[in-house]
Amino acid sequence: MSWAWEYEPGEQYVVGGENPAPEALVTQVEEKAGELVRAAEARYLDGTAFQGVGEGTKMATVANGLFLYLVVPRHERVYILQVTAF
């Protein structure tokens, strides 16, 4: 398995739908998600072997908004849960 990020429960739900997030914000969130993946990969060298309680939901800010994310070491994933535009 390899570390990656994804929208949870899906891109359409998190940044699309009736009131989609601005494209500039989505770009910023996705760039920051890449940084979070690299940090998690360095912290959890073998995430699949991780045992214990995870970090819980966290918030990250970008220039045009913020987003909630969850790092799940056993899945080797950073899940983007919610995106909010300013």
Gaussian input, Z-matrix of N, CA and C with variables (Angstrom, degrees):
# hf/3-21g

backbone

0 1
 N
 C     1     B1
 C     2     B2     1     A1
 N     3     B3     2     A2     1     D1
 C     4     B4     3     A3     2     D2
 C     5     B5     4     A4     3     D3
 N     6     B6     5     A5     4     D4
 C     7     B7     6     A6     5     D5
 C     8     B8     7     A7     6     D6
 N     9     B9     8     A8     7     D7
 C    10    B10     9     A9     8     D8
 C    11    B11    10    A10     9     D9
 N    12    B12    11    A11    10    D10
 C    13    B13    12    A12    11    D11
 C    14    B14    13    A13    12    D12
 N    15    B15    14    A14    13    D13
 C    16    B16    15    A15    14    D14
 C    17    B17    16    A16    15    D15
 N    18    B18    17    A17    16    D16
 C    19    B19    18    A18    17    D17
 C    20    B20    19    A19    18    D18
 N    21    B21    20    A20    19    D19
 C    22    B22    21    A21    20    D20
 C    23    B23    22    A22    21    D21
 N    24    B24    23    A23    22    D22
 C    25    B25    24    A24    23    D23
 C    26    B26    25    A25    24    D24
 N    27    B27    26    A26    25    D25
 C    28    B28    27    A27    26    D26
 C    29    B29    28    A28    27    D27
 N    30    B30    29    A29    28    D28
 C    31    B31    30    A30    29    D29
 C    32    B32    31    A31    30    D30
 N    33    B33    32    A32    31    D31
 C    34    B34    33    A33    32    D32
 C    35    B35    34    A34    33    D33
 N    36    B36    35    A35    34    D34
 C    37    B37    36    A36    35    D35
 C    38    B38    37    A37    36    D36
 N    39    B39    38    A38    37    D37
 C    40    B40    39    A39    38    D38
 C    41    B41    40    A40    39    D39
 N    42    B42    41    A41    40    D40
 C    43    B43    42    A42    41    D41
 C    44    B44    43    A43    42    D42
 N    45    B45    44    A44    43    D43
 C    46    B46    45    A45    44    D44
 C    47    B47    46    A46    45    D45
 N    48    B48    47    A47    46    D46
 C    49    B49    48    A48    47    D47
 C    50    B50    49    A49    48    D48
 N    51    B51    50    A50    49    D49
 C    52    B52    51    A51    50    D50
 C    53    B53    52    A52    51    D51
 N    54    B54    53    A53    52    D52
 C    55    B55    54    A54    53    D53
 C    56    B56    55    A55    54    D54
 N    57    B57    56    A56    55    D55
 C    58    B58    57    A57    56    D56
 C    59    B59    58    A58    57    D57
 N    60    B60    59    A59    58    D58
 C    61    B61    60    A60    59    D59
 C    62    B62    61    A61    60    D60
 N    63    B63    62    A62    61    D61
 C    64    B64    63    A63    62    D62
 C    65    B65    64    A64    63    D63
 N    66    B66    65    A65    64    D64
 C    67    B67    66    A66    65    D65
 C    68    B68    67    A67    66    D66
 N    69    B69    68    A68    67    D67
 C    70    B70    69    A69    68    D68
 C    71    B71    70    A70    69    D69
 N    72    B72    71    A71    70    D70
 C    73    B73    72    A72    71    D71
 C    74    B74    73    A73    72    D72
 N    75    B75    74    A74    73    D73
 C    76    B76    75    A75    74    D74
 C    77    B77    76    A76    75    D75
 N    78    B78    77    A77    76    D76
 C    79    B79    78    A78    77    D77
 C    80    B80    79    A79    78    D78
 N    81    B81    80    A80    79    D79
 C    82    B82    81    A81    80    D80
 C    83    B83    82    A82    81    D81
 N    84    B84    83    A83    82    D82
 C    85    B85    84    A84    83    D83
 C    86    B86    85    A85    84    D84
 N    87    B87    86    A86    85    D85
 C    88    B88    87    A87    86    D86
 C    89    B89    88    A88    87    D87
 N    90    B90    89    A89    88    D88
 C    91    B91    90    A90    89    D89
 C    92    B92    91    A91    90    D90
 N    93    B93    92    A92    91    D91
 C    94    B94    93    A93    92    D92
 C    95    B95    94    A94    93    D93
 N    96    B96    95    A95    94    D94
 C    97    B97    96    A96    95    D95
 C    98    B98    97    A97    96    D96
 N    99    B99    98    A98    97    D97
 C   100   B100    99    A99    98    D98
 C   101   B101   100   A100    99    D99
 N   102   B102   101   A101   100   D100
 C   103   B103   102   A102   101   D101
 C   104   B104   103   A103   102   D102
 N   105   B105   104   A104   103   D103
 C   106   B106   105   A105   104   D104
 C   107   B107   106   A106   105   D105
 N   108   B108   107   A107   106   D106
 C   109   B109   108   A108   107   D107
 C   110   B110   109   A109   108   D108
 N   111   B111   110   A110   109   D109
 C   112   B112   111   A111   110   D110
 C   113   B113   112   A112   111   D111
 N   114   B114   113   A113   112   D112
 C   115   B115   114   A114   113   D113
 C   116   B116   115   A115   114   D114
 N   117   B117   116   A116   115   D115
 C   118   B118   117   A117   116   D116
 C   119   B119   118   A118   117   D117
 N   120   B120   119   A119   118   D118
 C   121   B121   120   A120   119   D119
 C   122   B122   121   A121   120   D120
 N   123   B123   122   A122   121   D121
 C   124   B124   123   A123   122   D122
 C   125   B125   124   A124   123   D123
 N   126   B126   125   A125   124   D124
 C   127   B127   126   A126   125   D125
 C   128   B128   127   A127   126   D126
 N   129   B129   128   A128   127   D127
 C   130   B130   129   A129   128   D128
 C   131   B131   130   A130   129   D129
 N   132   B132   131   A131   130   D130
 C   133   B133   132   A132   131   D131
 C   134   B134   133   A133   132   D132
 N   135   B135   134   A134   133   D133
 C   136   B136   135   A135   134   D134
 C   137   B137   136   A136   135   D135
 N   138   B138   137   A137   136   D136
 C   139   B139   138   A138   137   D137
 C   140   B140   139   A139   138   D138
 N   141   B141   140   A140   139   D139
 C   142   B142   141   A141   140   D140
 C   143   B143   142   A142   141   D141
 N   144   B144   143   A143   142   D142
 C   145   B145   144   A144   143   D143
 C   146   B146   145   A145   144   D144
 N   147   B147   146   A146   145   D145
 C   148   B148   147   A147   146   D146
 C   149   B149   148   A148   147   D147
 N   150   B150   149   A149   148   D148
 C   151   B151   150   A150   149   D149
 C   152   B152   151   A151   150   D150
 N   153   B153   152   A152   151   D151
 C   154   B154   153   A153   152   D152
 C   155   B155   154   A154   153   D153
 N   156   B156   155   A155   154   D154
 C   157   B157   156   A156   155   D155
 C   158   B158   157   A157   156   D156
 N   159   B159   158   A158   157   D157
 C   160   B160   159   A159   158   D158
 C   161   B161   160   A160   159   D159
 N   162   B162   161   A161   160   D160
 C   163   B163   162   A162   161   D161
 C   164   B164   163   A163   162   D162
 N   165   B165   164   A164   163   D163
 C   166   B166   165   A165   164   D164
 C   167   B167   166   A166   165   D165
 N   168   B168   167   A167   166   D166
 C   169   B169   168   A168   167   D167
 C   170   B170   169   A169   168   D168
 N   171   B171   170   A170   169   D169
 C   172   B172   171   A171   170   D170
 C   173   B173   172   A172   171   D171
 N   174   B174   173   A173   172   D172
 C   175   B175   174   A174   173   D173
 C   176   B176   175   A175   174   D174
 N   177   B177   176   A176   175   D175
 C   178   B178   177   A177   176   D176
 C   179   B179   178   A178   177   D177
 N   180   B180   179   A179   178   D178
 C   181   B181   180   A180   179   D179
 C   182   B182   181   A181   180   D180
 N   183   B183   182   A182   181   D181
 C   184   B184   183   A183   182   D182
 C   185   B185   184   A184   183   D183
 N   186   B186   185   A185   184   D184
 C   187   B187   186   A186   185   D185
 C   188   B188   187   A187   186   D186
 N   189   B189   188   A188   187   D187
 C   190   B190   189   A189   188   D188
 C   191   B191   190   A190   189   D189
 N   192   B192   191   A191   190   D190
 C   193   B193   192   A192   191   D191
 C   194   B194   193   A193   192   D192
 N   195   B195   194   A194   193   D193
 C   196   B196   195   A195   194   D194
 C   197   B197   196   A196   195   D195
 N   198   B198   197   A197   196   D196
 C   199   B199   198   A198   197   D197
 C   200   B200   199   A199   198   D198
 N   201   B201   200   A200   199   D199
 C   202   B202   201   A201   200   D200
 C   203   B203   202   A202   201   D201
 N   204   B204   203   A203   202   D202
 C   205   B205   204   A204   203   D203
 C   206   B206   205   A205   204   D204
 N   207   B207   206   A206   205   D205
 C   208   B208   207   A207   206   D206
 C   209   B209   208   A208   207   D207
 N   210   B210   209   A209   208   D208
 C   211   B211   210   A210   209   D209
 C   212   B212   211   A211   210   D210
 N   213   B213   212   A212   211   D211
 C   214   B214   213   A213   212   D212
 C   215   B215   214   A214   213   D213
 N   216   B216   215   A215   214   D214
 C   217   B217   216   A216   215   D215
 C   218   B218   217   A217   216   D216
 N   219   B219   218   A218   217   D217
 C   220   B220   219   A219   218   D218
 C   221   B221   220   A220   219   D219
 N   222   B222   221   A221   220   D220
 C   223   B223   222   A222   221   D221
 C   224   B224   223   A223   222   D222
 N   225   B225   224   A224   223   D223
 C   226   B226   225   A225   224   D224
 C   227   B227   226   A226   225   D225
 N   228   B228   227   A227   226   D226
 C   229   B229   228   A228   227   D227
 C   230   B230   229   A229   228   D228
 N   231   B231   230   A230   229   D229
 C   232   B232   231   A231   230   D230
 C   233   B233   232   A232   231   D231
 N   234   B234   233   A233   232   D232
 C   235   B235   234   A234   233   D233
 C   236   B236   235   A235   234   D234
 N   237   B237   236   A236   235   D235
 C   238   B238   237   A237   236   D236
 C   239   B239   238   A238   237   D237
 N   240   B240   239   A239   238   D238
 C   241   B241   240   A240   239   D239
 C   242   B242   241   A241   240   D240
 N   243   B243   242   A242   241   D241
 C   244   B244   243   A243   242   D242
 C   245   B245   244   A244   243   D243
 N   246   B246   245   A245   244   D244
 C   247   B247   246   A246   245   D245
 C   248   B248   247   A247   246   D246
 N   249   B249   248   A248   247   D247
 C   250   B250   249   A249   248   D248
 C   251   B251   250   A250   249   D249
 N   252   B252   251   A251   250   D250
 C   253   B253   252   A252   251   D251
 C   254   B254   253   A253   252   D252
 N   255   B255   254   A254   253   D253
 C   256   B256   255   A255   254   D254
 C   257   B257   256   A256   255   D255

   B1=1.4512
   B2=1.5261
   B3=1.2858
   B4=1.4505
   B5=1.5304
   B6=1.3102
   B7=1.4612
   B8=1.5228
   B9=1.3252
   B10=1.4611
   B11=1.5253
   B12=1.3098
   B13=1.4656
   B14=1.5175
   B15=1.3347
   B16=1.4584
   B17=1.5217
   B18=1.3257
   B19=1.4601
   B20=1.5239
   B21=1.3193
   B22=1.4567
   B23=1.5148
   B24=1.3042
   B25=1.4545
   B26=1.5214
   B27=1.3136
   B28=1.4650
   B29=1.5141
   B30=1.3264
   B31=1.4600
   B32=1.5287
   B33=1.3092
   B34=1.4638
   B35=1.5365
   B36=1.3081
   B37=1.4613
   B38=1.5267
   B39=1.3333
   B40=1.4659
   B41=1.5260
   B42=1.3228
   B43=1.4670
   B44=1.5221
   B45=1.3103
   B46=1.4647
   B47=1.5138
   B48=1.2814
   B49=1.4585
   B50=1.5105
   B51=1.3328
   B52=1.4647
   B53=1.5259
   B54=1.3178
   B55=1.4626
   B56=1.5313
   B57=1.3272
   B58=1.4684
   B59=1.5338
   B60=1.3235
   B61=1.4608
   B62=1.5280
   B63=1.3385
   B64=1.4741
   B65=1.5336
   B66=1.3112
   B67=1.4638
   B68=1.5330
   B69=1.3435
   B70=1.4723
   B71=1.5257
   B72=1.3171
   B73=1.4646
   B74=1.5217
   B75=1.3067
   B76=1.4640
   B77=1.5279
   B78=1.3099
   B79=1.4662
   B80=1.5268
   B81=1.3355
   B82=1.4612
   B83=1.5248
   B84=1.3302
   B85=1.4683
   B86=1.5261
   B87=1.3079
   B88=1.4618
   B89=1.5272
   B90=1.3291
   B91=1.4664
   B92=1.5259
   B93=1.3265
   B94=1.4617
   B95=1.5315
   B96=1.3274
   B97=1.4608
   B98=1.5275
   B99=1.3203
   B100=1.4598
   B101=1.5185
   B102=1.3305
   B103=1.4664
   B104=1.5261
   B105=1.3250
   B106=1.4635
   B107=1.5229
   B108=1.3210
   B109=1.4621
   B110=1.5206
   B111=1.3168
   B112=1.4658
   B113=1.5268
   B114=1.3200
   B115=1.4656
   B116=1.5288
   B117=1.3225
   B118=1.4675
   B119=1.5258
   B120=1.3123
   B121=1.4647
   B122=1.5310
   B123=1.3280
   B124=1.4623
   B125=1.5290
   B126=1.3161
   B127=1.4647
   B128=1.5272
   B129=1.3264
   B130=1.4651
   B131=1.5245
   B132=1.3442
   B133=1.4632
   B134=1.5226
   B135=1.3232
   B136=1.4625
   B137=1.5184
   B138=1.3202
   B139=1.4567
   B140=1.5069
   B141=1.3329
   B142=1.4629
   B143=1.5243
   B144=1.3301
   B145=1.4666
   B146=1.5301
   B147=1.3258
   B148=1.4653
   B149=1.5192
   B150=1.3397
   B151=1.4579
   B152=1.5167
   B153=1.2927
   B154=1.4488
   B155=1.5099
   B156=1.3184
   B157=1.4542
   B158=1.5225
   B159=1.3002
   B160=1.4628
   B161=1.5211
   B162=1.3100
   B163=1.4569
   B164=1.5208
   B165=1.3128
   B166=1.4580
   B167=1.5210
   B168=1.3075
   B169=1.4667
   B170=1.5217
   B171=1.3196
   B172=1.4669
   B173=1.5168
   B174=1.3311
   B175=1.4524
   B176=1.5234
   B177=1.3250
   B178=1.4601
   B179=1.5243
   B180=1.3120
   B181=1.4616
   B182=1.5210
   B183=1.3181
   B184=1.4576
   B185=1.5231
   B186=1.3182
   B187=1.4674
   B188=1.5269
   B189=1.3184
   B190=1.4641
   B191=1.5184
   B192=1.3317
   B193=1.4587
   B194=1.5099
   B195=1.3231
   B196=1.4517
   B197=1.5161
   B198=1.3411
   B199=1.4569
   B200=1.5150
   B201=1.3230
   B202=1.4517
   B203=1.5188
   B204=1.3365
   B205=1.4584
   B206=1.5163
   B207=1.3052
   B208=1.4554
   B209=1.5157
   B210=1.3241
   B211=1.4662
   B212=1.5277
   B213=1.3194
   B214=1.4638
   B215=1.5311
   B216=1.3460
   B217=1.4629
   B218=1.5297
   B219=1.3229
   B220=1.4708
   B221=1.5236
   B222=1.3234
   B223=1.4683
   B224=1.5237
   B225=1.3361
   B226=1.4614
   B227=1.5258
   B228=1.3302
   B229=1.4588
   B230=1.5166
   B231=1.3203
   B232=1.4576
   B233=1.5194
   B234=1.3255
   B235=1.4572
   B236=1.5225
   B237=1.3276
   B238=1.4615
   B239=1.5213
   B240=1.3381
   B241=1.4635
   B242=1.5170
   B243=1.3193
   B244=1.4724
   B245=1.5221
   B246=1.3147
   B247=1.4582
   B248=1.5300
   B249=1.3354
   B250=1.4659
   B251=1.5238
   B252=1.3244
   B253=1.4727
   B254=1.5132
   B255=1.3424
   B256=1.4621
   B257=1.5090
   A1=108.38
   A2=116.56
   A3=122.05
   A4=109.33
   A5=116.36
   A6=120.89
   A7=111.62
   A8=115.60
   A9=122.81
   A10=108.29
   A11=115.96
   A12=120.43
   A13=107.99
   A14=115.03
   A15=119.98
   A16=109.55
   A17=114.51
   A18=120.56
   A19=108.38
   A20=116.28
   A21=121.30
   A22=108.96
   A23=122.19
   A24=126.76
   A25=114.44
   A26=119.29
   A27=121.65
   A28=110.13
   A29=116.37
   A30=121.31
   A31=112.20
   A32=117.26
   A33=120.69
   A34=110.81
   A35=116.93
   A36=121.37
   A37=111.73
   A38=117.55
   A39=121.51
   A40=112.33
   A41=118.82
   A42=120.34
   A43=113.56
   A44=118.16
   A45=121.19
   A46=110.55
   A47=115.71
   A48=121.05
   A49=113.22
   A50=115.90
   A51=122.39
   A52=112.74
   A53=116.96
   A54=121.80
   A55=108.40
   A56=117.94
   A57=120.43
   A58=112.73
   A59=114.56
   A60=120.75
   A61=109.06
   A62=117.22
   A63=120.11
   A64=110.93
   A65=116.03
   A66=121.28
   A67=112.16
   A68=117.45
   A69=120.68
   A70=110.81
   A71=116.58
   A72=120.75
   A73=110.33
   A74=117.41
   A75=121.10
   A76=109.79
   A77=117.20
   A78=121.35
   A79=110.95
   A80=117.16
   A81=121.21
   A82=111.64
   A83=116.30
   A84=120.64
   A85=109.86
   A86=117.40
   A87=120.80
   A88=112.11
   A89=117.51
   A90=120.32
   A91=110.79
   A92=116.11
   A93=121.11
   A94=110.12
   A95=117.83
   A96=121.06
   A97=110.49
   A98=117.26
   A99=120.91
   A100=111.71
   A101=116.63
   A102=120.68
   A103=110.87
   A104=116.31
   A105=120.86
   A106=111.06
   A107=117.60
   A108=121.49
   A109=110.04
   A110=117.23
   A111=120.12
   A112=111.07
   A113=117.78
   A114=121.35
   A115=111.06
   A116=116.70
   A117=120.27
   A118=110.79
   A119=116.35
   A120=121.12
   A121=110.55
   A122=116.91
   A123=120.80
   A124=111.57
   A125=116.66
   A126=120.84
   A127=111.57
   A128=116.58
   A129=122.24
   A130=108.04
   A131=116.39
   A132=120.25
   A133=112.26
   A134=117.75
   A135=121.57
   A136=106.84
   A137=115.54
   A138=120.74
   A139=113.44
   A140=117.53
   A141=120.07
   A142=111.86
   A143=117.64
   A144=121.52
   A145=112.14
   A146=116.96
   A147=121.17
   A148=110.64
   A149=114.87
   A150=121.36
   A151=107.30
   A152=115.56
   A153=119.36
   A154=110.61
   A155=114.46
   A156=121.67
   A157=108.57
   A158=116.58
   A159=121.42
   A160=111.61
   A161=115.40
   A162=122.25
   A163=113.82
   A164=118.07
   A165=121.10
   A166=110.94
   A167=115.17
   A168=121.25
   A169=110.04
   A170=115.65
   A171=121.86
   A172=109.79
   A173=115.32
   A174=121.73
   A175=108.96
   A176=116.03
   A177=121.92
   A178=107.86
   A179=115.38
   A180=119.73
   A181=109.95
   A182=114.32
   A183=123.26
   A184=106.13
   A185=117.59
   A186=120.80
   A187=113.49
   A188=117.72
   A189=120.14
   A190=114.49
   A191=118.18
   A192=119.67
   A193=112.17
   A194=114.57
   A195=121.22
   A196=109.20
   A197=115.19
   A198=118.73
   A199=110.08
   A200=114.59
   A201=122.64
   A202=108.20
   A203=115.76
   A204=119.52
   A205=110.36
   A206=115.04
   A207=122.67
   A208=108.35
   A209=116.90
   A210=122.30
   A211=107.25
   A212=116.69
   A213=121.93
   A214=107.63
   A215=116.71
   A216=119.94
   A217=113.99
   A218=118.51
   A219=120.05
   A220=112.24
   A221=117.06
   A222=120.69
   A223=111.60
   A224=116.50
   A225=123.62
   A226=109.94
   A227=114.50
   A228=121.99
   A229=111.69
   A230=114.69
   A231=123.15
   A232=104.68
   A233=116.21
   A234=121.35
   A235=109.58
   A236=117.02
   A237=122.61
   A238=106.12
   A239=116.33
   A240=121.78
   A241=114.15
   A242=116.69
   A243=120.47
   A244=109.48
   A245=116.91
   A246=122.48
   A247=107.75
   A248=115.74
   A249=121.16
   A250=109.27
   A251=116.77
   A252=121.62
   A253=109.68
   A254=116.42
   A255=121.69
   A256=109.54
   D1=153.09
   D2=-178.29
   D3=-132.21
   D4=141.83
   D5=-179.41
   D6=-62.39
   D7=141.14
   D8=178.00
   D9=-159.10
   D10=176.17
   D11=173.87
   D12=-124.84
   D13=158.22
   D14=175.44
   D15=-158.51
   D16=159.75
   D17=175.17
   D18=-79.49
   D19=139.54
   D20=178.44
   D21=-129.90
   D22=119.34
   D23=14.58
   D24=-86.97
   D25=-8.25
   D26=176.78
   D27=174.96
   D28=158.96
   D29=-177.54
   D30=-58.92
   D31=-43.60
   D32=-178.92
   D33=-59.11
   D34=-40.13
   D35=-178.81
   D36=-72.03
   D37=-41.59
   D38=-172.28
   D39=-80.99
   D40=-44.67
   D41=-176.02
   D42=-121.78
   D43=-2.32
   D44=-178.83
   D45=-108.71
   D46=-138.83
   D47=176.84
   D48=81.62
   D49=-156.81
   D50=-176.26
   D51=-66.86
   D52=-34.02
   D53=-177.98
   D54=-125.10
   D55=76.57
   D56=-173.48
   D57=-66.69
   D58=149.58
   D59=176.47
   D60=-69.05
   D61=145.39
   D62=177.26
   D63=-59.05
   D64=143.27
   D65=-176.95
   D66=-57.44
   D67=-37.83
   D68=178.83
   D69=-61.80
   D70=-39.73
   D71=178.65
   D72=-67.21
   D73=-43.59
   D74=179.65
   D75=-59.77
   D76=-42.65
   D77=178.17
   D78=-60.24
   D79=-45.12
   D80=179.04
   D81=-63.24
   D82=-42.79
   D83=179.28
   D84=-62.06
   D85=-44.68
   D86=-177.98
   D87=-67.02
   D88=-35.16
   D89=175.43
   D90=-66.03
   D91=-44.65
   D92=179.09
   D93=-65.41
   D94=-37.39
   D95=177.69
   D96=-61.07
   D97=-38.22
   D98=175.97
   D99=-61.57
   D100=-40.65
   D101=176.79
   D102=-63.77
   D103=-42.11
   D104=179.60
   D105=-63.87
   D106=-36.89
   D107=177.14
   D108=-63.30
   D109=-45.82
   D110=-179.83
   D111=-63.10
   D112=-38.90
   D113=178.03
   D114=-66.39
   D115=-43.47
   D116=179.75
   D117=-65.48
   D118=-39.40
   D119=179.05
   D120=-61.76
   D121=-38.92
   D122=178.46
   D123=-71.72
   D124=-35.01
   D125=-177.86
   D126=-76.00
   D127=-41.69
   D128=-178.12
   D129=-112.60
   D130=84.87
   D131=-174.37
   D132=-58.89
   D133=-37.40
   D134=173.24
   D135=-128.07
   D136=84.78
   D137=-176.49
   D138=-60.16
   D139=-32.46
   D140=-177.78
   D141=-65.24
   D142=-21.13
   D143=179.25
   D144=-93.63
   D145=-0.54
   D146=-177.69
   D147=-61.42
   D148=135.15
   D149=174.08
   D150=-130.84
   D151=137.83
   D152=179.81
   D153=129.90
   D154=-172.40
   D155=-178.52
   D156=-89.84
   D157=135.08
   D158=178.69
   D159=-72.52
   D160=-178.74
   D161=-176.09
   D162=-78.43
   D163=-19.54
   D164=-176.27
   D165=86.69
   D166=177.76
   D167=-179.03
   D168=-70.21
   D169=137.41
   D170=179.03
   D171=-127.15
   D172=166.30
   D173=179.12
   D174=-119.85
   D175=141.01
   D176=174.72
   D177=-128.91
   D178=143.25
   D179=178.06
   D180=-106.28
   D181=148.46
   D182=172.62
   D183=-131.27
   D184=173.64
   D185=-173.09
   D186=-57.24
   D187=-37.65
   D188=-174.19
   D189=-106.83
   D190=10.04
   D191=-179.39
   D192=169.72
   D193=-154.30
   D194=179.18
   D195=-148.23
   D196=167.57
   D197=175.99
   D198=-149.79
   D199=153.12
   D200=175.72
   D201=-99.63
   D202=139.85
   D203=-179.89
   D204=-143.68
   D205=163.02
   D206=-179.43
   D207=-136.80
   D208=128.61
   D209=175.99
   D210=-96.87
   D211=123.74
   D212=178.42
   D213=-119.03
   D214=95.00
   D215=-174.89
   D216=-57.00
   D217=-41.20
   D218=-177.68
   D219=-64.29
   D220=-27.42
   D221=175.82
   D222=-89.31
   D223=-13.10
   D224=-172.17
   D225=53.44
   D226=50.82
   D227=-177.87
   D228=-136.86
   D229=147.66
   D230=165.89
   D231=-110.71
   D232=117.29
   D233=-178.53
   D234=-98.64
   D235=125.33
   D236=174.74
   D237=-89.39
   D238=117.50
   D239=-171.95
   D240=-98.92
   D241=-36.24
   D242=-175.76
   D243=-154.07
   D244=139.75
   D245=177.92
   D246=-123.77
   D247=131.59
   D248=-179.01
   D249=-126.51
   D250=127.01
   D251=178.18
   D252=-90.62
   D253=146.17
   D254=175.21
   D255=-88.92

